[in-house]
Amino acid sequence: MVSSLKEGRVIYVFSSTGWVPARVLNTRQDKVEVIQENGSNQLYAAKRLAFKSSQSVPTVEALKAYIEQVKALMSQIDMEAVWELLYEDKESEYDLDTLVELAVSPSSHAAVDATAWKLFQDSLYFRQRKDGRYSPNTPVSIDERRKKLHAEQRVRVVFESMLQWLKSPSELDSAGAKQAVSVLKELVLENDQSPGCKQARNLIRQAFPADSEIDVWIAWRILIKAGVWHSDENMALQREQLPLVFSSEVLQADAQRFEAPPDMSHYVDYCHLQSIAIDDAFTTEVDDALAIVERDNGERVVYVFIADAAAWVTEGDLMDQEAAHRGSTLYLPEGMVPMLPERTGQDLASLKPGQARGALAFIITLDAEGRRVGFEVQEALVKVDAQVTYEQTNRILDGEESPYADTLKKLAAASEQIRAHRREAGALILDRLEVSVHVHEGEVQVDSYRTDDRSRCLVSEWMIAACAATAEMCRESQIPAVFRGQVAPDPRPHIPPSRSLTPSELLRVLRTMRRAELSTSPSPHAGLGVPCYTQVTSPLRRYQDLVMHRQLKGYLRRGTAPWNEGKLMSVFETVEVTQQAHGRVERESRRYWLIKSLESRKGEQIEVEVLREAGRRFIVQILENRLQTAWSPDIKAEVGERHMLTLHSVNARKDRLVLG
């Protein structure tokens, strides 16, 4: 096919942008060597040959002059007029020469080339058959084709504007900028084979053909440069697209609620009791407070006061709809994203110290041995005396002087009794090191604590006790509720009574445990060691708890709960999906900032424990912050061993943590 081409012959080859004219230099079997108008030599396979001209030219300059002539003739061709002359004709097929006679006068090599090139560019009116002849399109197909071409042209225009923005990202208001930002975000967040990701990759390759970085990170770099994202942008939050701000309508409803406070005249007044809230230093949604009264017969009455969010958030109103949509408060190192607007969630319904607030009082009566002998729930008024941190509580329990020492020590002593009873009942109490991460103005603060320190045990035991007792009340009084049950592992893992589990031991135990399941039928919770369990202690930051408060308040006031089991389960299952998304975002965010905190320590040694094998590598846990990563040792390693390893490579954005 190409062997007949002589030096100097003009040909046209296919490219991504259409036909490219060239002058033949030589032929090699099924390939042709050419020189193009720009002076570049190229070698093309025979299948790239689009059209052979009858014209020959001696030089590149002559080629340029000839192509200018061809293009001038092309601009004169009215293909629609040619189509109108031929469509009514009886013949349905025409050769190129016939079309040239109608399109350009007089005929010449340049006229033939111009007509062939025009027919390729403008396929609206004629289609080329396999034998090289041309057939006129029907009016219907022309109309359909015209619409398609217009759509393709719009796509090309948008693509070109996107391409120009990529090369110089600045303003963000143009259609091209907005579309480019959208597909670049999609590539960074999803990195799959979706149309948006494919378009982003195409844009990047055309805009930066010599850039060796992978497409995802080029896209990331562009979005940072344009100010769309900042260098520490929370990718997990972007990926899940969780709501971050409240609408003006919800904020207005929040403000109006202050003007119409709920009627609490029938609430039992416990403001005279010394009640204490124990929280982290960063807590602003004060859900719970504790008080204790000792009786002469040795019994103790513990009041677990839980904020009465249901009094302020009416079922079905704007705040309730928004809370149901959010599902729970989202806790991130950068700050929290609350379930309820600030005025309600952190003020009116929150158990702020020194303010009389509505609460549900979960009143637990213990005998001298710490066994529950009585329980009731009341709508109550409480005035919290103090909000203290876990650290402050520990110091007070260790002997630091405080006006709250007596109350805290009595609560702690009783909590230790009920913890012991839970352990006797089979509870799998897995004490461990936990890490909290907070970021302020780019600075990462990492703090660690033990889950078995006295203050945290004090609070957790009373929350578990309130939830377990409420579940039993719901079961016995047939109050529709959603319970959380957990099947006991079989065989039961061994937990040393005299020491905490190591990280690798803890992992082995956790892998034997089943996930807790939601059900409207009560069942034992093996992990907690209680006969049944429902969550009621965090209504300011968990929508499921808020719903359960409404169930309890309806029963207390009218003897019947507002929702049946079917409606409860439907809402709980929907919210559970949102909470799972929250869990993913919180875990990824913590991991990012923990790795970030190590970036400045590259080259340092750090202690790890080997958790498990993973093929030829091991998964290890950094002991100081609980981060897990893969390790490829050049020495023999065993699960449970501890090693001092060097931080070789640390990059939070790329989730890279290489130890050696």
KOLMARNU-24757 format. One line per 10 residues: number of its first residue (from 1); their letters; for each residue z, x, y of C-alpha. Coordinates in nm, 3 decimals. Layout:
// KOLMARNU-24757
NUM> a> Z X Y; ...
This chain:
// KOLMARNU-24757
1> mvsslkegrv> 0.000 0.000 0.000; 0.096 0.270 0.250; -0.149 0.529 0.109; -0.435 0.372 0.307; -0.259 0.440 0.636; -0.410 0.731 0.823; -0.245 0.947 1.085; -0.251 0.781 1.426; -0.260 0.425 1.292; -0.039 0.176 1.480
11> iyvfsstgwv> 0.202 -0.019 1.261; 0.502 -0.245 1.316; 0.820 -0.219 1.106; 1.110 -0.460 1.057; 1.442 -0.383 1.227; 1.759 -0.576 1.301; 1.617 -0.668 1.643; 1.265 -0.766 1.532; 0.943 -0.563 1.513; 0.936 -0.199 1.620
21> parvlntrqd> 0.592 -0.043 1.695; 0.520 0.309 1.571; 0.243 0.567 1.514; 0.181 0.687 1.157; 0.234 1.060 1.096; 0.215 1.084 0.718; 0.262 0.894 0.394; 0.476 0.994 0.097; 0.427 0.783 -0.214; 0.568 0.443 -0.114
31> kveviqengs> 0.708 0.560 0.221; 0.557 0.618 0.559; 0.667 0.870 0.820; 0.622 0.750 1.179; 0.704 0.838 1.535; 0.835 0.561 1.761; 0.792 0.503 2.134; 1.117 0.683 2.207; 0.988 0.994 2.031; 1.212 0.968 1.722
41> nqlyaakrla> 1.070 1.035 1.377; 1.159 0.788 1.102; 1.081 0.748 0.733; 1.039 0.387 0.619; 0.995 0.231 0.274; 0.689 0.016 0.223; 0.896 -0.305 0.226; 0.991 -0.234 0.589; 0.624 -0.258 0.696; 0.576 -0.580 0.896
51> fkssqsvptv> 0.216 -0.554 1.024; -0.071 -0.303 1.018; -0.275 -0.285 1.335; -0.643 -0.192 1.336; -0.573 0.030 1.636; -0.518 0.406 1.616; -0.369 0.623 1.890; -0.369 1.002 1.924; -0.024 1.050 2.085; 0.310 0.886 2.158
61> ealkayieqv> 0.199 0.841 2.521; -0.111 0.656 2.398; 0.115 0.442 2.176; 0.327 0.347 2.475; 0.020 0.252 2.681; -0.123 0.046 2.395; 0.205 -0.142 2.336; 0.227 -0.222 2.709; -0.118 -0.382 2.675; -0.006 -0.577 2.367
71> kalmsqidme> 0.305 -0.704 2.541; 0.105 -0.809 2.848; -0.120 -1.019 2.625; 0.184 -1.165 2.445; 0.320 -1.292 2.776; -0.005 -1.489 2.828; 0.002 -1.666 2.492; 0.102 -2.033 2.496; 0.177 -2.102 2.131; 0.256 -2.468 2.200
81> avwellyedk> -0.096 -2.517 2.340; -0.247 -2.353 2.030; -0.039 -2.583 1.808; -0.152 -2.893 1.999; -0.516 -2.797 1.941; -0.471 -2.750 1.568; -0.208 -3.004 1.459; -0.448 -3.302 1.467; -0.715 -3.099 1.288; -0.779 -3.189 0.925
91> eseydldtlv> -0.726 -2.832 0.812; -0.366 -2.738 0.733; -0.403 -2.361 0.700; -0.551 -2.104 0.936; -0.606 -1.733 0.923; -0.485 -1.499 1.194; -0.832 -1.452 1.345; -0.867 -1.826 1.410; -0.535 -1.831 1.593; -0.631 -1.520 1.793
101> elavspssha> -0.950 -1.690 1.914; -0.745 -1.984 2.047; -0.456 -1.777 2.182; -0.622 -1.481 2.355; -0.966 -1.429 2.497; -1.156 -1.207 2.445; -1.052 -1.090 2.097; -0.949 -0.727 2.051; -0.719 -0.512 1.841; -0.449 -0.563 2.104
111> avdatawklf> -0.513 -0.940 2.102; -0.466 -0.952 1.724; -0.146 -0.749 1.744; -0.018 -0.965 2.031; -0.086 -1.289 1.842; 0.075 -1.163 1.518; 0.379 -1.034 1.704; 0.410 -1.359 1.901; 0.388 -1.565 1.582; 0.676 -1.358 1.436
121> qdslyfrqrk> 0.889 -1.395 1.748; 0.812 -1.762 1.800; 0.827 -1.934 1.460; 0.874 -2.273 1.623; 0.515 -2.396 1.593; 0.369 -2.215 1.291; 0.501 -2.090 0.961; 0.343 -1.805 0.767; 0.253 -1.868 0.408; 0.280 -1.619 0.123
131> dgryspntpv> -0.095 -1.555 0.136; -0.067 -1.450 0.503; -0.228 -1.767 0.644; -0.048 -1.996 0.893; 0.032 -2.370 0.885; 0.131 -2.583 1.187; 0.483 -2.727 1.170; 0.531 -3.103 1.201; 0.676 -3.249 1.523; 0.997 -3.338 1.336
141> siderrkklh> 1.042 -2.985 1.200; 0.964 -2.841 1.545; 1.236 -3.055 1.700; 1.487 -2.951 1.432; 1.381 -2.589 1.463; 1.410 -2.603 1.843; 1.767 -2.730 1.818; 1.848 -2.454 1.570; 1.694 -2.189 1.793; 1.887 -2.315 2.095
151> aeqrvrvvfe> 2.208 -2.301 1.893; 2.126 -1.950 1.773; 2.050 -1.848 2.130; 2.386 -1.978 2.247; 2.552 -1.781 1.967; 2.363 -1.467 2.071; 2.461 -1.514 2.434; 2.827 -1.559 2.342; 2.812 -1.263 2.103; 2.661 -1.045 2.371
161> smlqwlksps> 2.929 -1.148 2.621; 3.195 -1.076 2.356; 3.037 -0.736 2.293; 3.037 -0.648 2.661; 3.403 -0.748 2.691; 3.497 -0.529 2.394; 3.339 -0.227 2.557; 3.535 -0.289 2.877; 3.822 -0.532 2.817; 3.969 -0.650 3.145
171> eldsagakqa> 3.979 -1.011 3.263; 4.060 -1.275 3.001; 3.926 -1.594 3.156; 3.559 -1.579 3.054; 3.430 -1.761 2.747; 3.325 -1.431 2.590; 3.668 -1.278 2.645; 3.848 -1.579 2.500; 3.624 -1.588 2.193; 3.653 -1.212 2.143
181> vsvlkelvle> 4.032 -1.226 2.169; 4.040 -1.513 1.920; 3.839 -1.333 1.648; 4.017 -1.000 1.706; 4.353 -1.174 1.662; 4.225 -1.337 1.344; 4.120 -0.998 1.208; 4.455 -0.834 1.285; 4.661 -1.122 1.150; 4.457 -1.228 0.848
191> ndqspgckqa> 4.215 -0.942 0.765; 4.022 -1.153 0.516; 3.662 -1.270 0.467; 3.678 -1.565 0.707; 3.386 -1.612 0.953; 3.609 -1.504 1.242; 3.708 -1.179 1.070; 3.346 -1.105 0.978; 3.238 -1.162 1.337; 3.517 -0.936 1.465
201> rnlirqafpa> 3.410 -0.656 1.229; 3.047 -0.693 1.339; 3.150 -0.675 1.704; 3.363 -0.366 1.648; 3.095 -0.182 1.452; 2.834 -0.251 1.722; 3.067 -0.165 2.010; 3.219 0.147 1.851; 2.980 0.280 1.583; 3.130 0.630 1.590
211> dseidvwiaw> 3.497 0.527 1.574; 3.648 0.638 1.242; 3.958 0.415 1.268; 3.960 0.109 1.043; 3.849 -0.215 1.206; 4.192 -0.379 1.207; 4.348 -0.100 1.411; 4.055 -0.084 1.652; 4.104 -0.458 1.709; 4.477 -0.400 1.760
221> rilikagvwh> 4.407 -0.121 2.009; 4.171 -0.342 2.211; 4.421 -0.629 2.227; 4.690 -0.391 2.351; 4.458 -0.237 2.611; 4.362 -0.583 2.738; 4.726 -0.685 2.773; 4.691 -0.968 2.520; 4.971 -0.816 2.313; 5.226 -0.543 2.376
231> sdenmalqre> 5.283 -0.242 2.154; 5.583 -0.402 1.976; 5.424 -0.746 1.940; 5.587 -0.947 1.660; 5.298 -0.986 1.416; 5.494 -1.200 1.171; 5.571 -1.447 1.450; 5.207 -1.450 1.558; 5.092 -1.505 1.200; 5.319 -1.802 1.134
241> qlplvfssev> 5.247 -1.955 1.480; 5.601 -2.089 1.518; 5.694 -2.268 1.843; 5.869 -2.040 2.091; 5.920 -2.252 2.402; 6.016 -2.615 2.459; 5.776 -2.853 2.627; 5.861 -2.985 2.974; 5.916 -3.329 2.818; 6.178 -3.196 2.575
251> lqadaqrfea> 6.350 -3.001 2.852; 6.357 -3.313 3.066; 6.513 -3.510 2.779; 6.767 -3.228 2.742; 6.862 -3.257 3.111; 6.882 -3.636 3.099; 7.116 -3.626 2.800; 7.378 -3.467 3.023; 7.359 -3.768 3.253; 7.430 -4.011 2.965
261> ppdmshyvdy> 7.696 -3.851 2.741; 7.783 -4.016 2.408; 8.088 -4.241 2.373; 8.365 -4.043 2.204; 8.655 -4.271 2.297; 8.726 -4.349 1.930; 8.735 -3.983 1.821; 9.065 -3.846 1.689; 9.208 -3.601 1.943; 9.293 -3.258 1.801
271> chlqsiaidd> 9.281 -3.069 2.130; 9.649 -2.979 2.087; 9.577 -2.764 1.781; 9.515 -2.394 1.829; 9.156 -2.360 1.711; 8.953 -2.041 1.697; 8.580 -1.975 1.666; 8.485 -1.650 1.490; 8.128 -1.530 1.549; 7.903 -1.233 1.609
281> afttevddal> 7.909 -1.091 1.959; 7.560 -1.233 2.024; 7.637 -1.592 1.916; 7.568 -1.863 2.176; 7.542 -2.166 1.943; 7.906 -2.214 1.844; 7.887 -2.435 1.535; 8.236 -2.401 1.394; 8.602 -2.341 1.471; 8.914 -2.330 1.254
291> aiverdnger> 9.273 -2.448 1.283; 9.564 -2.460 1.038; 9.890 -2.655 1.015; 10.169 -2.577 0.768; 10.383 -2.857 0.623; 10.743 -2.836 0.515; 10.649 -2.899 0.150; 10.438 -2.580 0.142; 10.106 -2.755 0.185; 9.863 -2.631 0.447
301> vvyvfiadaa> 9.607 -2.842 0.628; 9.298 -2.654 0.742; 9.070 -2.812 1.000; 8.710 -2.698 0.984; 8.566 -2.827 1.309; 8.186 -2.846 1.312; 7.994 -2.923 1.633; 7.890 -3.288 1.661; 7.521 -3.227 1.736; 7.434 -3.573 1.600
311> awvtegdlmd> 7.621 -3.732 1.892; 7.383 -3.565 2.140; 7.056 -3.569 1.944; 6.949 -3.924 1.867; 6.735 -3.987 1.562; 6.369 -4.017 1.661; 6.400 -3.902 2.023; 6.203 -3.610 2.166; 6.476 -3.354 2.099; 6.512 -3.479 1.742
321> qeaahrgstl> 6.137 -3.460 1.679; 6.127 -3.106 1.816; 6.431 -3.003 1.608; 6.271 -3.147 1.293; 5.950 -2.955 1.372; 6.137 -2.627 1.425; 6.364 -2.678 1.125; 6.621 -2.421 1.227; 6.706 -2.157 1.484; 6.501 -1.843 1.432
331> ylpegmvpml> 6.700 -1.520 1.459; 6.498 -1.211 1.550; 6.601 -0.862 1.660; 6.433 -0.937 1.993; 6.642 -1.253 2.042; 6.677 -1.602 1.902; 6.440 -1.898 1.916; 6.678 -2.199 1.918; 6.629 -2.525 1.731; 6.778 -2.725 2.021
341> pertgqdlas> 6.725 -2.680 2.396; 6.978 -2.457 2.566; 7.173 -2.724 2.754; 7.242 -2.923 2.439; 7.253 -2.653 2.171; 7.446 -2.389 2.363; 7.655 -2.604 2.597; 7.705 -2.980 2.554; 7.723 -2.985 2.174; 7.847 -2.629 2.128
351> lkpgqargal> 8.218 -2.568 2.068; 8.262 -2.365 2.384; 8.613 -2.229 2.441; 8.826 -2.424 2.687; 8.602 -2.734 2.681; 8.683 -3.063 2.503; 8.397 -3.115 2.260; 8.303 -3.366 1.994; 8.314 -3.243 1.635; 8.325 -3.353 1.278
361> afiitldaeg> 8.661 -3.242 1.141; 8.648 -3.148 0.772; 9.018 -3.160 0.688; 9.119 -2.971 0.375; 9.472 -2.992 0.236; 9.585 -2.710 0.005; 9.895 -2.682 -0.208; 10.109 -2.368 -0.214; 9.876 -2.206 -0.473; 9.567 -2.269 -0.258
371> rrvgfevqea> 9.423 -2.558 -0.461; 9.265 -2.847 -0.275; 9.478 -3.162 -0.301; 9.329 -3.364 -0.019; 9.011 -3.397 0.189; 8.879 -3.624 0.460; 8.618 -3.619 0.737; 8.682 -3.753 1.086; 8.500 -3.774 1.416; 8.722 -3.559 1.635
381> lvkvdaqvty> 8.777 -3.402 1.974; 8.862 -3.034 1.981; 8.922 -2.776 2.253; 8.860 -2.429 2.112; 9.118 -2.182 2.238; 8.914 -1.868 2.185; 8.587 -1.733 2.053; 8.651 -1.395 1.889; 8.419 -1.156 1.712; 8.447 -1.049 1.351
391> eqtnrildge> 8.550 -0.704 1.465; 8.824 -0.842 1.688; 8.946 -1.060 1.403; 8.967 -0.762 1.170; 9.175 -0.570 1.421; 9.409 -0.868 1.469; 9.448 -0.907 1.091; 9.527 -0.535 1.075; 9.814 -0.575 1.322; 9.668 -0.575 1.673
401> espyadtlkk> 9.871 -0.801 1.902; 9.710 -1.131 1.990; 9.818 -1.489 2.074; 9.594 -1.595 1.785; 9.738 -1.358 1.526; 9.957 -1.615 1.350; 9.672 -1.867 1.311; 9.422 -1.607 1.194; 9.661 -1.453 0.941; 9.747 -1.793 0.792
411> laaaseqira> 9.376 -1.884 0.769; 9.301 -1.547 0.608; 9.580 -1.580 0.352; 9.465 -1.929 0.249; 9.100 -1.816 0.234; 9.194 -1.536 -0.005; 9.352 -1.794 -0.236; 9.047 -2.020 -0.245; 8.821 -1.716 -0.293; 9.028 -1.620 -0.596
421> hrreagalil> 8.997 -1.976 -0.735; 8.618 -1.963 -0.689; 8.606 -1.634 -0.876; 8.812 -1.790 -1.159; 8.562 -2.077 -1.168; 8.278 -1.832 -1.231; 8.149 -1.760 -0.880; 7.924 -1.455 -0.860; 8.066 -1.294 -0.549; 7.827 -1.014 -0.461
431> drlevsvhvh> 7.982 -0.811 -0.183; 7.745 -0.570 -0.015; 7.650 -0.378 0.295; 7.455 -0.585 0.549; 7.270 -0.467 0.856; 7.219 -0.642 1.190; 6.941 -0.535 1.427; 6.920 -0.613 1.797; 6.665 -0.496 2.051; 6.732 -0.477 2.422
441> egevqvdsyr> 6.469 -0.342 2.662; 6.300 -0.159 2.376; 6.618 0.007 2.251; 6.708 -0.067 1.889; 7.074 -0.122 1.801; 7.147 -0.112 1.428; 7.496 -0.211 1.309; 7.624 -0.236 0.954; 7.910 -0.434 0.805; 8.055 -0.526 0.469
451> tddrsrclvs> 8.030 -0.886 0.357; 8.374 -0.850 0.199; 8.557 -0.752 0.516; 8.848 -0.988 0.584; 8.708 -1.170 0.888; 8.373 -1.252 0.726; 8.542 -1.361 0.403; 8.775 -1.581 0.610; 8.486 -1.766 0.775; 8.256 -1.786 0.474
461> ewmiaacaat> 8.529 -1.920 0.245; 8.614 -2.207 0.480; 8.247 -2.295 0.529; 8.194 -2.299 0.152; 8.512 -2.505 0.106; 8.399 -2.765 0.363; 8.052 -2.792 0.211; 8.178 -2.818 -0.146; 8.444 -3.078 -0.059; 8.187 -3.283 0.136
471> aemcresqip> 7.949 -3.274 -0.162; 8.224 -3.408 -0.389; 8.303 -3.682 -0.135; 7.936 -3.782 -0.125; 7.922 -3.786 -0.504; 8.237 -3.997 -0.541; 8.159 -4.235 -0.253; 7.788 -4.259 -0.341; 7.676 -4.139 -0.001; 7.307 -4.039 -0.025
481> avfrgqvapd> 7.291 -3.662 0.019; 7.080 -3.362 -0.071; 7.270 -3.119 -0.290; 7.199 -2.755 -0.365; 7.252 -2.659 -0.728; 7.207 -2.332 -0.911; 7.187 -2.277 -1.286; 7.413 -2.002 -1.420; 7.234 -1.687 -1.538; 7.230 -1.633 -1.912
491> prphippsrs> 7.371 -1.393 -2.007; 7.620 -1.373 -1.727; 7.592 -1.036 -1.549; 7.891 -0.807 -1.545; 8.044 -0.758 -1.200; 8.313 -0.488 -1.180; 8.635 -0.643 -1.044; 8.765 -0.325 -0.885; 8.466 -0.200 -0.687; 8.152 -0.314 -0.506
501> ltpsellrvl> 7.815 -0.303 -0.679; 7.582 -0.017 -0.600; 7.239 -0.118 -0.458; 7.064 -0.072 -0.794; 7.337 -0.270 -0.974; 7.316 -0.544 -0.714; 6.938 -0.566 -0.760; 6.976 -0.603 -1.137; 7.225 -0.887 -1.088; 7.011 -1.064 -0.829
511> rtmrraelst> 6.709 -1.053 -1.061; 6.904 -1.248 -1.324; 6.992 -1.530 -1.083; 6.788 -1.846 -1.041; 6.701 -1.986 -0.699; 6.913 -2.274 -0.573; 6.731 -2.607 -0.605; 6.742 -2.917 -0.385; 6.824 -3.249 -0.547; 6.969 -3.588 -0.460
521> spsphaglgv> 7.175 -3.564 -0.779; 7.484 -3.341 -0.761; 7.497 -3.042 -0.994; 7.705 -2.724 -1.015; 7.627 -2.426 -0.798; 7.691 -2.133 -1.032; 7.663 -1.862 -0.769; 7.932 -2.022 -0.551; 8.148 -2.142 -0.839; 8.173 -2.503 -0.715
531> pcytqvtspl> 8.096 -2.832 -0.897; 7.849 -2.942 -0.626; 7.742 -2.832 -0.281; 7.571 -2.964 0.034; 7.523 -2.787 0.367; 7.699 -2.940 0.669; 7.835 -2.649 0.874; 7.544 -2.555 1.105; 7.401 -2.869 1.273; 7.317 -2.681 1.597
541> rryqdlvmhr> 7.082 -2.446 1.415; 6.980 -2.616 1.088; 6.809 -2.954 1.097; 6.911 -3.036 0.740; 7.278 -3.005 0.841; 7.216 -3.229 1.143; 7.069 -3.495 0.912; 7.370 -3.473 0.681; 7.601 -3.523 0.980; 7.418 -3.848 1.056
551> qlkgylrrgt> 7.472 -3.956 0.695; 7.846 -3.885 0.721; 7.887 -4.048 1.062; 7.706 -4.361 0.942; 7.939 -4.380 0.643; 8.250 -4.322 0.857; 8.156 -4.592 1.107; 7.985 -4.858 0.898; 8.056 -4.769 0.537; 7.689 -4.694 0.474
561> apwnegklms> 7.462 -4.397 0.542; 7.142 -4.455 0.745; 6.893 -4.288 0.508; 6.827 -4.342 0.139; 6.773 -4.060 -0.108; 6.393 -4.077 -0.090; 6.376 -4.036 0.286; 6.637 -3.760 0.278; 6.449 -3.562 0.016; 6.118 -3.599 0.197
571> vfetvevtqq> 6.262 -3.461 0.522; 6.452 -3.181 0.347; 6.145 -3.064 0.154; 5.936 -3.057 0.473; 6.200 -2.860 0.661; 6.241 -2.625 0.364; 5.879 -2.511 0.406; 5.945 -2.427 0.772; 6.264 -2.242 0.685; 6.075 -2.034 0.430
581> ahgrveresr> 5.835 -1.934 0.711; 6.138 -1.846 0.924; 6.268 -1.630 0.641; 5.941 -1.438 0.621; 5.935 -1.380 0.997; 6.300 -1.270 1.008; 6.253 -1.026 0.716; 5.933 -0.874 0.854; 6.081 -0.846 1.203; 6.395 -0.673 1.080
591> rywliksles> 6.190 -0.433 0.871; 5.964 -0.346 1.166; 6.253 -0.263 1.397; 6.446 -0.075 1.130; 6.144 0.148 1.066; 6.100 0.175 1.444; 6.456 0.306 1.471; 6.360 0.589 1.233; 6.044 0.702 1.415; 6.235 0.946 1.635
601> rkgeqievev> 6.404 1.098 1.328; 6.093 1.230 1.156; 6.183 1.547 0.963; 6.547 1.448 0.912; 6.702 1.404 0.571; 6.831 1.064 0.467; 7.021 0.944 0.160; 6.858 0.695 -0.076; 6.937 0.529 -0.407; 6.672 0.469 -0.672
611> lreagrrfiv> 6.647 0.094 -0.735; 6.371 0.056 -0.995; 6.054 0.203 -1.135; 5.717 0.083 -1.001; 5.441 0.233 -1.213; 5.437 0.607 -1.143; 5.656 0.565 -0.839; 6.008 0.445 -0.767; 6.140 0.191 -0.519; 6.432 0.340 -0.329
621> qilenrlqta> 6.676 0.200 -0.076; 6.791 0.393 0.229; 7.167 0.359 0.214; 7.239 0.350 0.586; 7.012 0.053 0.668; 6.906 -0.107 0.334; 6.535 -0.042 0.395; 6.331 -0.023 0.078; 6.019 0.187 0.028; 5.816 0.358 -0.243
631> wspdikaevg> 5.882 0.719 -0.340; 5.662 0.947 -0.550; 5.902 1.217 -0.669; 5.798 1.562 -0.785; 6.119 1.578 -0.988; 6.260 1.368 -1.270; 6.441 1.063 -1.129; 6.650 0.786 -1.281; 6.746 0.440 -1.158; 7.084 0.454 -0.986
641> erhmltlhsv> 7.056 0.816 -0.877; 7.106 0.915 -0.516; 6.893 1.173 -0.341; 6.863 1.333 0.001; 6.499 1.288 0.107; 6.306 1.394 0.415; 6.142 1.144 0.650; 5.785 1.277 0.633; 5.590 0.996 0.801; 5.725 0.694 0.990
651> narkdrlvlg> 5.509 0.430 1.159; 5.657 0.085 1.214; 5.331 -0.077 1.322; 5.155 0.032 1.003; 5.466 -0.032 0.790; 5.455 0.330 0.684; 5.768 0.502 0.557; 5.696 0.814 0.351; 5.984 1.009 0.197; 5.975 1.337 0.015
